[in-house]
Amino acid sequence: EQYENEFEKQVYLALNLFRRNPPRWVPIIQETYDKNPTMSRKSEKDLTAAVKTMEKMPGVCIDNALNQAARKNNVEVASADTRSPAEGGNVAALAP
């Protein structure tokens, strides 16, 4: 299975929709700020200005071998209950 759960699938799909046409998301960003008045209006202006000028990007592709390695590593890290994980993560666990 490419996705571990429905939430992960929805994140990938949303990310790829954003990458296809970033400026289309400006109204959604503005609506999010409108519904959350504690969010900084300055950050909204900075974010929407950046997104308006973004060009189309290629979609994110899933690498099943990398996903399996990352999931295995996540289980190991979570089970170790590490309070201060190594800086940069466990890169060796992701090497083929």
N, C-alpha and C positions, 0 to 999 in steps of 0.2 A: 504494500500500500504506500502510495506517495505521501499521504498525509497521515499524521498520527491521530488527528481528530478533526471534527468539523470546524472548530475555531481556527486551527492552523490552516486549513484549506481556505477559509474566508480571508485570512490575513494575506496569504499568497495572492488570491484573486484580487483583493483590494489594492495591493501593492502594484500588481501588473496593470490594473485599470488606471491608477495614478500615473504610472510611467508612460502609458500610451498617450495621455493628453493632460499634463499637469495643470495648465491654466483653467481647464474645465472645473477644477476643484476649488477655485477661489471662492465661489459663493458658499460652498460647503464649509470652508474654513471660517468665513465670515459669520455664518449661521452658528457655528460652534462657539465662537467668541461671544456672540449675542446671547446665547443661552447660558453662558458661564461668565457673569459680570466680574468675577474676581480675577479673570485672566487679563493680562496687561494689553491695553490697546496699542501700545508701542510695538509689542511683539507681534500683534496682529498685522500692523502695517508693514513691518519688516518681512514677515512671512509671506503675506500676500504679494508684496512687491517682488520677492524672489521667485515665487511660484508662477507669477504672471509671465516671467521671462524665461522659464524653463522650457527646453525643447523636448521633443519625444525621445524616450530612452527605450532600449530593448527590454523585453520582458525578463523577469527572473526565472531561470530554469532550475528545476530540482535535480540535484545529483543524489541518487538513492544511496550510493556507497558513503558519501559524505554525511548524509542525514543519519544513516545508521550509526556511523562513528560518533557523531555529535550526540545522538540520543544515548548511546552507551556511556559516553563520557558524562553526560548530565546525570545519569543514574548514579554513577560512581561518585561524582562530586556531591550530589545531594545526600547520598548515604554516608559520606564521610562527615557531613555537617560542618564543613569548613567555614569558620568565621572570617578568615582572612585568606582567600584563595590567592594563588600565585599570580603576580602581575603578568598579563598577556595570556592567561589561561593555560590550558593543557594542550599546547600545540602538538606535542608528540602523539597524543591520542588520535589526532585527526589525520596524521600522515598515513599514506597507503602502505 
